[in-house]
Amino acid sequence: MGLYSGMLWLGCVVVFFARLLTMMSYKRIGVSAGSALIGTSPVVTTILAVLFLGEPLLVAVVLGAFCVVVGIAFINLKDGQLSLDWSLVYLPLGASFLYALSNIIRKMGTNLQPHAVLGAQVSTLAGLVSCGVYLAAKGGFRDLEINRGNVWWLAGAGAVNAFAWITVTMAINLGRVSVASSIIYSYPLFSLLLSRLLLRDESYNHYMVIGSLLIVVGVAIVSLFG
């Protein structure tokens, strides 16, 4: 149990720094370019799974992951191009690597103790502690504001996040992490659809349609043949 908890703690600390790099990349090079480069994580996960977990390198998994990555890139295209500052690409690529590494660590943990709810609890606690330590070090607590207007949204986000941790842990435990990662990273497609349905402030273009189709194709390939 101690080693299991330690692996999950380590995985969540890695995720915390991955998210930190994600926010930095969004701020420094923009959301579209940052998202597209961070979307390479399924490919990196597949490579790490082959190297450290001994998973087979299947053509279907590589092809499906590649379709997901290209689909994410298309969704984030603006005027037919991604604006990149090549001196800062290490930020999103670093986040991509850390997300992939966290999945490998989480898989190692679930191999020791396949308990999704416990894994979600440890993961949430590790993320909370990591975030608290970082905010304390940076003096970020002064900027936090909780009021009647946002407390219910924050509570709802916490409940959804807890359920997401449980399902992610279950998915990684029940199958190959390379397959699970490719399917999990189809979330930009759902973000796009939900923002259109709930926020009604997203306008579609043909790049988004192409990207969405590529993500669906990639997930289908991984699910059916991976």
MDAnalysis code that builds the backbone (N, CA, C; Angstrom):
import MDAnalysis as mda
import numpy as np

u = mda.Universe.empty(678, n_residues=226, atom_resindex=np.repeat(np.arange(226), 3), trajectory=True)
u.add_TopologyAttr("name", ["N", "CA", "C"] * 226)
u.add_TopologyAttr("resid", np.arange(1, 227))
u.add_TopologyAttr("resname", ["MET", "GLY", "LEU", "TYR", "SER", "GLY", "MET", "LEU", "TRP", "LEU", "GLY", "CYS", "VAL", "VAL", "VAL", "PHE", "PHE", "ALA", "ARG", "LEU", "LEU", "THR", "MET", "MET", "SER", "TYR", "LYS", "ARG", "ILE", "GLY", "VAL", "SER", "ALA", "GLY", "SER", "ALA", "LEU", "ILE", "GLY", "THR", "SER", "PRO", "VAL", "VAL", "THR", "THR", "ILE", "LEU", "ALA", "VAL", "LEU", "PHE", "LEU", "GLY", "GLU", "PRO", "LEU", "LEU", "VAL", "ALA", "VAL", "VAL", "LEU", "GLY", "ALA", "PHE", "CYS", "VAL", "VAL", "VAL", "GLY", "ILE", "ALA", "PHE", "ILE", "ASN", "LEU", "LYS", "ASP", "GLY", "GLN", "LEU", "SER", "LEU", "ASP", "TRP", "SER", "LEU", "VAL", "TYR", "LEU", "PRO", "LEU", "GLY", "ALA", "SER", "PHE", "LEU", "TYR", "ALA", "LEU", "SER", "ASN", "ILE", "ILE", "ARG", "LYS", "MET", "GLY", "THR", "ASN", "LEU", "GLN", "PRO", "HIS", "ALA", "VAL", "LEU", "GLY", "ALA", "GLN", "VAL", "SER", "THR", "LEU", "ALA", "GLY", "LEU", "VAL", "SER", "CYS", "GLY", "VAL", "TYR", "LEU", "ALA", "ALA", "LYS", "GLY", "GLY", "PHE", "ARG", "ASP", "LEU", "GLU", "ILE", "ASN", "ARG", "GLY", "ASN", "VAL", "TRP", "TRP", "LEU", "ALA", "GLY", "ALA", "GLY", "ALA", "VAL", "ASN", "ALA", "PHE", "ALA", "TRP", "ILE", "THR", "VAL", "THR", "MET", "ALA", "ILE", "ASN", "LEU", "GLY", "ARG", "VAL", "SER", "VAL", "ALA", "SER", "SER", "ILE", "ILE", "TYR", "SER", "TYR", "PRO", "LEU", "PHE", "SER", "LEU", "LEU", "LEU", "SER", "ARG", "LEU", "LEU", "LEU", "ARG", "ASP", "GLU", "SER", "TYR", "ASN", "HIS", "TYR", "MET", "VAL", "ILE", "GLY", "SER", "LEU", "LEU", "ILE", "VAL", "VAL", "GLY", "VAL", "ALA", "ILE", "VAL", "SER", "LEU", "PHE", "GLY"])
u.atoms.positions = np.array([
    [0.823, -1.204, 0.000],
    [0.000, 0.000, 0.000],
    [0.861, 1.259, 0.000],
    [1.965, 1.232, 0.774],
    [2.827, 2.398, 0.830],
    [3.435, 2.732, -0.512],
    [3.918, 1.707, -1.231],
    [4.502, 1.936, -2.551],
    [3.444, 2.397, -3.536],
    [2.242, 1.813, -3.429],
    [1.126, 2.212, -4.296],
    [0.795, 3.687, -4.110],
    [0.628, 4.111, -2.858],
    [0.323, 5.510, -2.577],
    [1.444, 6.421, -3.044],
    [2.682, 5.975, -2.830],
    [3.821, 6.778, -3.269],
    [3.841, 6.984, -4.764],
    [3.508, 5.930, -5.534],
    [3.475, 6.048, -6.992],
    [2.400, 7.036, -7.426],
    [1.214, 6.965, -6.785],
    [0.141, 7.873, -7.169],
    [0.462, 9.313, -6.776],
    [1.064, 9.491, -5.604],
    [1.491, 10.832, -5.193],
    [2.479, 11.399, -6.202],
    [3.458, 10.586, -6.579],
    [4.462, 11.037, -7.536],
    [3.799, 11.397, -8.865],
    [2.864, 10.553, -9.309],
    [2.169, 10.829, -10.561],
    [1.423, 12.141, -10.527],
    [0.783, 12.439, -9.392],
    [0.008, 13.683, -9.295],
    [0.888, 14.914, -9.166],
    [2.021, 14.762, -8.505],
    [2.975, 15.877, -8.457],
    [3.466, 16.191, -9.871],
    [3.717, 15.135, -10.649],
    [4.131, 15.318, -12.047],
    [3.024, 16.020, -12.834],
    [1.765, 15.613, -12.603],
    [0.638, 16.263, -13.283],
    [0.552, 17.731, -12.909],
    [0.795, 18.037, -11.635],
    [0.744, 19.434, -11.200],
    [1.734, 20.289, -11.986],
    [2.963, 19.802, -12.107],
    [3.959, 20.569, -12.853],
    [3.641, 20.587, -14.346],
    [3.001, 19.529, -14.838],
    [2.565, 19.530, -16.232],
    [1.530, 20.619, -16.466],
    [0.593, 20.754, -15.521],
    [-0.424, 21.797, -15.655],
    [0.190, 23.183, -15.513],
    [1.198, 23.291, -14.668],
    [1.887, 24.572, -14.527],
    [2.541, 24.967, -15.848],
    [3.217, 24.019, -16.486],
    [3.822, 24.289, -17.792],
    [2.747, 24.584, -18.834],
    [1.597, 23.921, -18.708],
    [0.489, 24.168, -19.631],
    [0.031, 25.617, -19.542],
    [-0.194, 26.100, -18.320],
    [-0.630, 27.481, -18.139],
    [0.424, 28.468, -18.643],
    [1.696, 28.152, -18.384],
    [2.774, 29.026, -18.861],
    [2.814, 29.062, -20.380],
    [2.623, 27.905, -21.015],
    [2.652, 27.859, -22.482],
    [1.466, 28.617, -23.072],
    [0.275, 28.496, -22.440],
    [-0.883, 29.244, -22.923],
    [-0.618, 30.746, -22.852],
    [0.036, 31.158, -21.766],
    [0.301, 32.581, -21.570],
    [1.375, 33.099, -22.512],
    [2.408, 32.269, -22.742],
    [3.573, 32.748, -23.512],
    [3.414, 32.577, -25.023],
    [2.814, 31.462, -25.470],
    [2.732, 31.229, -26.917],
    [1.301, 31.118, -27.427],
    [0.315, 31.210, -26.524],
    [-1.078, 31.175, -26.947],
    [-1.720, 29.810, -26.743],
    [-3.047, 29.836, -26.611],
    [-3.791, 28.606, -26.328],
    [-3.768, 27.646, -27.515],
    [-3.928, 28.168, -28.720],
    [-4.036, 27.286, -29.879],
    [-2.742, 26.509, -30.123],
    [-1.622, 27.225, -30.179],
    [-0.348, 26.555, -30.405],
    [0.020, 25.663, -29.222],
    [-0.212, 26.153, -28.007],
    [0.097, 25.364, -26.827],
    [-0.708, 24.083, -26.774],
    [-2.008, 24.171, -27.050],
    [-2.870, 22.991, -27.015],
    [-2.449, 21.960, -28.056],
    [-2.096, 22.444, -29.239],
    [-1.694, 21.523, -30.304],
    [-0.435, 20.751, -29.928],
    [0.545, 21.420, -29.335],
    [1.789, 20.750, -28.959],
    [1.606, 19.851, -27.736],
    [0.795, 20.288, -26.780],
    [0.515, 19.449, -25.614],
    [-0.258, 18.210, -26.034],
    [-1.022, 18.336, -27.111],
    [-1.784, 17.195, -27.632],
    [-0.935, 16.062, -28.160],
    [0.381, 16.247, -28.245],
    [1.263, 15.152, -28.664],
    [1.460, 14.123, -27.550],
    [0.878, 14.356, -26.387],
    [1.083, 13.477, -25.239],
    [0.744, 12.010, -25.506],
    [-0.331, 11.663, -26.259],
    [-0.598, 10.251, -26.518],
    [0.552, 9.535, -27.232],
    [1.200, 10.233, -28.155],
    [2.333, 9.634, -28.856],
    [3.493, 9.399, -27.897],
    [3.755, 10.403, -27.041],
    [4.828, 10.260, -26.052],
    [4.499, 9.136, -25.076],
    [3.233, 9.037, -24.661],
    [2.812, 7.966, -23.760],
    [3.048, 6.601, -24.390],
    [2.723, 6.479, -25.668],
    [2.934, 5.205, -26.369],
    [4.404, 4.810, -26.364],
    [5.283, 5.767, -26.621],
    [6.722, 5.488, -26.633],
    [7.199, 5.078, -25.242],
    [6.777, 5.818, -24.201],
    [7.194, 5.501, -22.837],
    [6.630, 4.153, -22.380],
    [5.413, 3.830, -22.820],
    [4.814, 2.546, -22.448],
    [5.589, 1.380, -23.048],
    [6.066, 1.568, -24.266],
    [6.887, 0.528, -24.892],
    [8.219, 0.375, -24.154],
    [8.824, 1.491, -23.762],
    [10.144, 1.464, -23.136],
    [10.105, 0.958, -21.699],
    [9.100, 1.384, -20.916],
    [9.109, 1.111, -19.474],
    [8.101, 0.063, -19.022],
    [7.052, -0.149, -19.812],
    [6.042, -1.129, -19.415],
    [6.033, -2.368, -20.289],
    [6.820, -2.344, -21.341],
    [6.883, -3.494, -22.227],
    [5.645, -3.694, -23.069],
    [4.850, -2.632, -23.266],
    [3.660, -2.762, -24.098],
    [4.065, -2.911, -25.567],
    [3.278, -3.680, -26.330],
    [3.615, -3.863, -27.745],
    [3.412, -2.580, -28.542],
    [4.260, -2.345, -29.490],
    [4.139, -1.169, -30.355],
    [3.281, -1.552, -31.563],
    [1.991, -1.322, -31.439],
    [1.049, -1.699, -32.484],
    [0.843, -0.545, -33.455],
    [0.761, -0.882, -34.716],
    [0.562, 0.131, -35.758],
    [-0.749, 0.884, -35.527],
    [-1.801, 0.162, -35.110],
    [-3.107, 0.788, -34.900],
    [-3.043, 1.853, -33.809],
    [-2.308, 1.565, -32.732],
    [-2.201, 2.522, -31.632],
    [-1.443, 3.761, -32.086],
    [-0.341, 3.556, -32.791],
    [0.449, 4.692, -33.280],
    [-0.364, 5.528, -34.266],
    [-1.060, 4.862, -35.188],
    [-1.855, 5.574, -36.178],
    [-3.003, 6.327, -35.518],
    [-3.683, 5.676, -34.572],
    [-4.784, 6.328, -33.872],
    [-4.320, 7.526, -33.067],
    [-3.202, 7.357, -32.350],
    [-2.657, 8.470, -31.568],
    [-2.253, 9.630, -32.478],
    [-1.688, 9.306, -33.625],
    [-1.292, 10.344, -34.580],
    [-2.515, 11.104, -35.087],
    [-3.605, 10.386, -35.368],
    [-4.834, 11.054, -35.819],
    [-5.373, 11.987, -34.749],
    [-5.317, 11.553, -33.489],
    [-5.785, 12.401, -32.394],
    [-4.939, 13.672, -32.308],
    [-3.624, 13.515, -32.415],
    [-2.721, 14.666, -32.343],
    [-2.995, 15.650, -33.473],
    [-3.108, 15.138, -34.708],
    [-3.371, 16.011, -35.854],
    [-4.748, 16.665, -35.718],
    [-5.716, 15.912, -35.195],
    [-7.043, 16.469, -34.985],
    [-7.028, 17.624, -34.004],
    [-6.269, 17.475, -32.916],
    [-6.143, 18.561, -31.940],
    [-5.508, 19.784, -32.582],
    [-4.496, 19.543, -33.412],
    [-3.839, 20.649, -34.102],
    [-4.821, 21.386, -35.019],
    [-5.649, 20.639, -35.749],
    [-6.619, 21.260, -36.650],
    [-7.647, 22.081, -35.873],
    [-8.114, 21.546, -34.727],
    [-9.100, 22.272, -33.927],
    [-8.553, 23.625, -33.484],
    [-7.240, 23.676, -33.269],
    [-6.632, 24.898, -32.747],
    [-6.045, 25.798, -33.828],
    [-6.269, 25.459, -35.101],
    [-5.801, 26.317, -36.182],
    [-6.616, 27.612, -36.241],
    [-5.931, 28.683, -36.507],
    [-6.580, 29.971, -36.723],
    [-6.059, 30.563, -38.024],
    [-6.992, 30.822, -38.924],
    [-6.623, 31.350, -40.250],
    [-5.652, 30.415, -40.958],
    [-5.801, 29.117, -40.709],
    [-5.002, 28.132, -41.421],
    [-3.600, 27.927, -40.910],
    [-3.255, 28.487, -39.763],
    [-1.892, 28.313, -39.275],
    [-1.827, 28.418, -37.754],
    [-0.764, 27.829, -37.211],
    [-0.454, 27.956, -35.797],
    [0.707, 28.928, -35.652],
    [0.536, 29.914, -34.818],
    [1.602, 30.882, -34.584],
    [2.499, 30.360, -33.467],
    [3.759, 30.036, -33.817],
    [4.670, 29.429, -32.860],
    [5.884, 30.310, -32.601],
    [6.235, 30.433, -31.342],
    [7.509, 31.023, -30.948],
    [8.427, 29.850, -30.626],
    [9.317, 29.525, -31.575],
    [10.120, 28.310, -31.453],
    [11.039, 28.328, -30.244],
    [11.330, 29.507, -29.704],
    [12.183, 29.565, -28.521],
    [11.440, 29.154, -27.254],
    [10.108, 29.022, -27.341],
    [9.312, 28.680, -26.165],
    [8.575, 27.348, -26.300],
    [8.860, 26.586, -27.363],
    [8.130, 25.331, -27.559],
    [8.464, 24.302, -26.480],
    [9.547, 24.544, -25.725],
    [9.877, 23.603, -24.656],
    [8.805, 23.582, -23.576],
    [8.034, 24.653, -23.444],
    [6.990, 24.697, -22.417],
    [5.868, 23.689, -22.708],
    [5.192, 23.763, -23.870],
    [4.144, 22.772, -24.132],
    [4.691, 21.368, -24.337],
    [5.874, 21.240, -24.940],
    [6.449, 19.902, -25.123],
    [6.847, 19.299, -23.778],
    [7.322, 20.146, -22.858],
    [7.617, 19.672, -21.508],
    [6.350, 19.213, -20.813],
    [5.254, 19.959, -20.980],
    [3.971, 19.560, -20.402],
    [3.499, 18.243, -21.006],
    [3.659, 18.097, -22.315],
    [3.280, 16.857, -22.989],
    [4.034, 15.666, -22.405],
    [5.330, 15.828, -22.208],
    [6.144, 14.741, -21.645],
    [5.718, 14.415, -20.216],
    [5.457, 15.441, -19.408],
    [5.082, 15.198, -18.019],
    [3.710, 14.537, -17.914],
    [2.763, 14.919, -18.763],
    [1.466, 14.251, -18.777],
    [1.649, 12.768, -19.117],
    [2.480, 12.496, -20.124],
    [2.732, 11.110, -20.512],
    [3.406, 10.342, -19.383],
    [4.387, 10.974, -18.744],
    [5.098, 10.325, -17.639],
    [4.149, 10.024, -16.478],
    [3.213, 10.943, -16.209],
    [2.265, 10.713, -15.119],
    [1.387, 9.498, -15.398],
    [1.020, 9.287, -16.662],
    [0.222, 8.114, -17.005],
    [1.006, 6.821, -16.790],
    [2.288, 6.848, -17.110],
    [3.122, 5.667, -16.901],
    [3.241, 5.372, -15.404],
    [3.484, 6.399, -14.607],
    [3.594, 6.221, -13.156],
    [2.277, 5.719, -12.577],
    [1.158, 6.276, -13.067],
    [-0.146, 5.849, -12.569],
    [-0.411, 4.386, -12.923],
    [0.000, 3.976, -14.112],
    [-0.157, 2.572, -14.513],
    [0.664, 1.668, -13.600],
    [1.876, 2.065, -13.276],
    [2.694, 1.276, -12.356],
    [2.008, 1.160, -10.996],
    [1.380, 2.263, -10.557],
    [0.684, 2.236, -9.275],
    [-0.520, 1.317, -9.292],
    [-1.328, 1.367, -10.347],
    [-2.511, 0.516, -10.420],
    [-2.142, -0.947, -10.622],
    [-0.972, -1.215, -11.166],
    [-0.509, -2.605, -11.243],
    [-0.267, -3.180, -9.851],
    [0.103, -2.308, -8.911],
    [0.339, -2.751, -7.538],
    [-0.962, -2.894, -6.757],
    [-1.911, -1.969, -6.992],
    [-3.150, -1.955, -6.220],
    [-4.262, -1.391, -7.095],
    [-5.000, -2.242, -7.800],
    [-6.027, -1.766, -8.740],
    [-7.294, -1.307, -8.024],
    [-7.233, -0.157, -7.382],
    [-8.377, 0.379, -6.646],
    [-8.625, 1.800, -7.126],
    [-9.621, 1.975, -7.993],
    [-9.830, 3.258, -8.663],
    [-10.231, 4.369, -7.697],
    [-11.127, 4.066, -6.747],
    [-11.598, 5.113, -5.831],
    [-10.465, 5.576, -4.928],
    [-9.701, 4.624, -4.390],
    [-8.549, 4.986, -3.568],
    [-7.545, 5.786, -4.384],
    [-7.325, 5.374, -5.624],
    [-6.412, 6.104, -6.490],
    [-6.868, 7.525, -6.719],
    [-8.182, 7.718, -6.911],
    [-8.716, 9.059, -7.111],
    [-8.538, 9.915, -5.868],
    [-8.737, 9.312, -4.686],
    [-8.569, 10.052, -3.433],
    [-7.125, 10.493, -3.251],
    [-6.200, 9.565, -3.467],
    [-4.781, 9.901, -3.320],
    [-4.373, 10.956, -4.344],
    [-4.864, 10.809, -5.570],
    [-4.517, 11.754, -6.634],
    [-5.027, 13.154, -6.312],
    [-6.277, 13.242, -5.837],
    [-6.850, 14.543, -5.500],
    [-6.095, 15.187, -4.347],
    [-5.784, 14.392, -3.316],
    [-5.053, 14.918, -2.168],
    [-3.657, 15.392, -2.574],
    [-2.995, 14.605, -3.415],
    [-1.657, 14.984, -3.868],
    [-1.701, 16.279, -4.666],
    [-2.721, 16.422, -5.531],
    [-2.853, 17.653, -6.293],
    [-3.129, 18.853, -5.404],
    [-3.969, 18.660, -4.366],
    [-4.282, 19.741, -3.443],
    [-3.046, 20.183, -2.671],
    [-2.284, 19.215, -2.175],
    [-1.071, 19.544, -1.416],
    [-0.054, 20.255, -2.307],
    [0.147, 19.723, -3.520],
    [1.109, 20.331, -4.449],
    [0.717, 21.762, -4.786],
    [-0.581, 21.956, -5.045],
    [-1.063, 23.298, -5.370],
    [-0.890, 24.236, -4.182],
    [-1.203, 23.742, -2.981],
    [-1.064, 24.565, -1.782],
    [0.367, 24.990, -1.528],
    [1.289, 24.051, -1.700],
    [2.705, 24.363, -1.502],
    [3.171, 25.409, -2.508],
    [2.743, 25.247, -3.768],
    [3.151, 26.199, -4.807],
    [2.576, 27.585, -4.536],
    [1.282, 27.660, -4.173],
    [0.665, 28.962, -3.902],
    [1.310, 29.633, -2.693],
    [1.632, 28.827, -1.671],
    [2.279, 29.391, -0.486],
    [3.655, 29.956, -0.835],
    [4.384, 29.241, -1.696],
    [5.728, 29.689, -2.074],
    [5.680, 30.943, -2.931],
    [4.636, 31.060, -3.766],
    [4.522, 32.193, -4.684],
    [3.638, 33.326, -4.157],
    [3.068, 33.135, -2.958],
    [2.181, 34.156, -2.424],
    [0.874, 34.256, -3.164],
    [0.453, 33.148, -3.775],
    [-0.753, 33.183, -4.587],
    [-2.051, 33.147, -3.818],
    [-2.012, 32.835, -2.517],
    [-3.242, 32.782, -1.734],
    [-3.927, 34.143, -1.658],
    [-3.163, 35.217, -1.823],
    [-3.755, 36.552, -1.767],
    [-4.721, 36.804, -2.913],
    [-4.507, 36.084, -4.020],
    [-5.339, 36.305, -5.200],
    [-6.560, 35.392, -5.255],
    [-6.654, 34.427, -4.332],
    [-7.794, 33.518, -4.340],
    [-9.038, 34.234, -3.812],
    [-10.137, 33.993, -4.474],
    [-11.383, 34.618, -4.056],
    [-12.522, 33.610, -4.181],
    [-13.154, 33.282, -3.066],
    [-14.302, 32.384, -3.044],
    [-15.494, 33.149, -2.494],
    [-16.584, 33.162, -3.252],
    [-17.776, 33.892, -2.835],
    [-19.012, 33.103, -3.225],
    [-20.177, 33.675, -2.944],
    [-21.426, 32.976, -3.240],
    [-21.612, 32.739, -4.728],
    [-21.005, 33.586, -5.533],
    [-21.168, 33.442, -6.977],
    [-20.382, 32.296, -7.581],
    [-19.243, 31.946, -6.975],
    [-18.416, 30.910, -7.606],
    [-18.285, 29.630, -6.795],
    [-18.752, 29.630, -5.536],
    [-18.511, 28.469, -4.694],
    [-19.208, 27.223, -5.226],
    [-20.444, 27.382, -5.761],
    [-21.147, 26.210, -6.263],
    [-20.523, 25.693, -7.547],
    [-20.028, 26.605, -8.380],
    [-19.332, 26.166, -9.589],
    [-18.033, 25.450, -9.233],
    [-17.327, 25.952, -8.232],
    [-16.101, 25.297, -7.802],
    [-16.388, 23.921, -7.216],
    [-17.459, 23.816, -6.423],
    [-17.837, 22.525, -5.848],
    [-18.233, 21.540, -6.942],
    [-18.987, 22.020, -7.918],
    [-19.366, 21.154, -9.034],
    [-18.169, 20.687, -9.833],
    [-17.228, 21.606, -10.058],
    [-16.008, 21.235, -10.779],
    [-15.222, 20.190, -9.997],
    [-15.202, 20.326, -8.664],
    [-14.498, 19.342, -7.847],
    [-15.130, 17.963, -7.939],
    [-16.468, 17.907, -7.923],
    [-17.164, 16.626, -8.031],
    [-16.904, 15.968, -9.387],
    [-16.978, 16.763, -10.454],
    [-16.710, 16.231, -11.793],
    [-15.266, 15.758, -11.904],
    [-14.341, 16.528, -11.335],
    [-12.931, 16.164, -11.384],
    [-12.674, 14.855, -10.630],
    [-13.359, 14.678, -9.498],
    [-13.189, 13.434, -8.738],
    [-13.660, 12.229, -9.554],
    [-14.811, 12.386, -10.214],
    [-15.318, 11.299, -11.057],
    [-14.360, 11.024, -12.213],
    [-13.789, 12.095, -12.772],
    [-12.835, 11.931, -13.870],
    [-11.609, 11.152, -13.415],
    [-11.084, 11.450, -12.211],
    [-9.932, 10.723, -11.690],
    [-10.241, 9.239, -11.548],
    [-11.457, 8.920, -11.072],
    [-11.837, 7.516, -10.900],
    [-11.864, 6.794, -12.244],
    [-12.501, 7.413, -13.237],
    [-12.607, 6.761, -14.543],
    [-11.258, 6.657, -15.241],
    [-10.424, 7.679, -15.100],
    [-9.079, 7.612, -15.695],
    [-8.274, 6.483, -15.064],
    [-8.328, 6.381, -13.731],
    [-7.597, 5.317, -13.039],
    [-8.099, 3.943, -13.458],
    [-9.431, 3.798, -13.589],
    [-10.005, 2.530, -14.032],
    [-9.564, 2.185, -15.450],
    [-9.588, 3.184, -16.339],
    [-9.211, 2.950, -17.729],
    [-7.752, 2.512, -17.845],
    [-6.883, 3.183, -17.107],
    [-5.461, 2.857, -17.164],
    [-5.203, 1.486, -16.548],
    [-5.955, 1.150, -15.500],
    [-5.756, -0.137, -14.838],
    [-6.240, -1.307, -15.691],
    [-7.357, -1.114, -16.410],
    [-7.981, -2.226, -17.122],
    [-7.346, -2.529, -18.474],
    [-6.592, -1.605, -19.015],
    [-6.024, -1.838, -20.343],
    [-4.632, -1.275, -20.475],
    [-4.143, -1.249, -21.709],
    [-2.811, -0.702, -21.961],
    [-2.880, 0.815, -21.866],
    [-1.872, 1.396, -21.247],
    [-1.879, 2.838, -21.021],
    [-1.782, 3.598, -22.338],
    [-1.138, 3.018, -23.345],
    [-1.038, 3.693, -24.644],
    [-2.410, 3.826, -25.284],
    [-3.244, 2.792, -25.161],
    [-4.599, 2.835, -25.717],
    [-5.471, 3.815, -24.924],
    [-5.429, 3.704, -23.593],
    [-6.242, 4.579, -22.746],
    [-5.891, 6.041, -22.970],
    [-4.603, 6.351, -23.083],
    [-4.166, 7.733, -23.259],
    [-4.693, 8.324, -24.559],
    [-4.661, 7.536, -25.634],
    [-5.141, 8.037, -26.923],
    [-6.624, 8.358, -26.870],
    [-7.387, 7.526, -26.172],
    [-8.824, 7.758, -26.065],
    [-9.109, 8.936, -25.133],
    [-8.404, 9.005, -23.998],
    [-8.611, 10.093, -23.043],
    [-8.329, 11.439, -23.688],
    [-7.323, 11.494, -24.557],
    [-6.949, 12.776, -25.160],
    [-7.876, 13.218, -26.275],
    [-9.004, 12.533, -26.403],
    [-10.030, 13.039, -27.318],
    [-10.864, 14.137, -26.659],
    [-10.502, 14.517, -25.415],
    [-11.312, 15.499, -24.680],
    [-11.458, 16.859, -25.377],
    [-10.500, 17.325, -26.219],
    [-10.759, 18.602, -26.902],
    [-12.019, 18.576, -27.751],
    [-12.352, 17.392, -28.289],
    [-13.571, 17.270, -29.077],
    [-14.797, 17.537, -28.203],
    [-14.818, 16.959, -27.004],
    [-15.953, 17.159, -26.105],
    [-15.975, 18.590, -25.560],
    [-14.790, 19.159, -25.337],
    [-14.730, 20.555, -24.898],
    [-15.351, 21.469, -25.940],
    [-15.046, 21.175, -27.200],
    [-15.585, 21.974, -28.297],
    [-17.107, 21.859, -28.362],
    [-17.613, 20.635, -28.266],
    [-19.051, 20.413, -28.356],
    [-19.788, 21.013, -27.160],
    [-19.250, 20.799, -25.958],
    [-19.916, 21.302, -24.763],
    [-19.887, 22.825, -24.686],
    [-18.781, 23.428, -25.132],
    [-18.724, 24.888, -25.123],
    [-19.756, 25.471, -26.076],
    [-19.981, 24.765, -27.172],
    [-20.998, 25.226, -28.132],
    [-22.394, 25.070, -27.547],
    [-22.655, 23.958, -26.855],
    [-23.986, 23.685, -26.326],
    [-24.292, 24.492, -25.072],
    [-23.301, 24.616, -24.173],
    [-23.548, 25.227, -22.872],
    [-23.204, 26.715, -22.832],
    [-22.069, 27.076, -23.436],
    [-21.637, 28.479, -23.383],
    [-22.134, 29.287, -24.574],
    [-22.342, 28.601, -25.686],
    [-22.855, 29.234, -26.906],
    [-22.001, 30.414, -27.363],
    [-20.689, 30.286, -27.160],
    [-19.820, 31.377, -27.600],
    [-18.727, 30.881, -28.537],
    [-18.895, 29.650, -29.049],
    [-17.908, 29.097, -29.972],
    [-18.500, 29.057, -31.378],
    [-17.753, 29.538, -32.327],
    [-18.173, 29.443, -33.721],
    [-17.318, 28.390, -34.422],
    [-17.965, 27.543, -35.183],
    [-17.254, 26.471, -35.872],
    [-16.661, 26.970, -37.190],
    [-15.553, 26.352, -37.592],
    [-15.009, 26.558, -38.926],
    [-14.616, 25.195, -39.483],
    [-14.192, 25.167, -40.737],
    [-13.928, 23.872, -41.356],
    [-12.721, 23.175, -40.741],
    [-11.800, 23.930, -40.142],
    [-10.670, 23.298, -39.465],
    [-11.142, 22.517, -38.233],
    [-12.101, 23.089, -37.510],
    [-12.645, 22.396, -36.339],
    [-13.368, 21.121, -36.745],
    [-14.103, 21.182, -37.853],
    [-14.821, 19.997, -38.330],
    [-13.838, 18.897, -38.721],
    [-12.801, 19.272, -39.473],
    [-11.788, 18.292, -39.874],
    [-11.085, 17.710, -38.651],
    [-10.721, 18.583, -37.714],
    [-10.054, 18.121, -36.507],
    [-10.922, 17.181, -35.701],
    [-12.197, 17.505, -35.582],
    [-13.118, 16.641, -34.838],
    [-13.231, 15.269, -35.490],
    [-13.332, 15.248, -36.819],
    [-13.415, 13.976, -37.535],
    [-12.143, 13.150, -37.346],
    [-10.991, 13.815, -37.364],
    [-9.728, 13.095, -37.176],
    [-9.645, 12.498, -35.774],
    [-10.104, 13.234, -34.777],
    [-10.100, 12.715, -33.413],
    [-11.002, 11.494, -33.303],
    [-12.195, 11.580, -33.896],
    [-13.126, 10.451, -33.864],
    [-12.518, 9.237, -34.554],
    [-11.895, 9.458, -35.708],
    [-11.256, 8.359, -36.444],
    [-10.115, 7.755, -35.621],
    [-9.308, 8.621, -35.011],
    [-8.195, 8.130, -34.209],
    [-8.652, 7.289, -33.027],
    [-9.680, 7.769, -32.326],
    [-10.210, 7.017, -31.187],
    [-10.816, 5.695, -31.657],
    [-11.496, 5.718, -32.792],
    [-12.096, 4.493, -33.326],
    [-11.030, 3.453, -33.684],
    [-9.953, 3.919, -34.297],
    [-8.864, 2.999, -34.661],
    [-8.252, 2.357, -33.414],
    [-7.973, 3.193, -32.409],
    [-7.371, 2.674, -31.172],
    [-8.329, 1.720, -30.475],
    [-9.612, 2.087, -30.407],
    [-10.594, 1.279, -29.693],
    [-10.845, -0.064, -30.374],
    [-10.919, -0.054, -31.688],
    [-11.271, -1.270, -32.413],
    [-10.078, -2.177, -32.690],
    [-8.916, -1.582, -32.933],
    [-7.767, -2.381, -33.366],
    [-6.589, -2.348, -32.409],
    [-6.645, -1.463, -31.404],
    [-5.521, -1.377, -30.455],
    [-5.598, -2.400, -29.353],
])
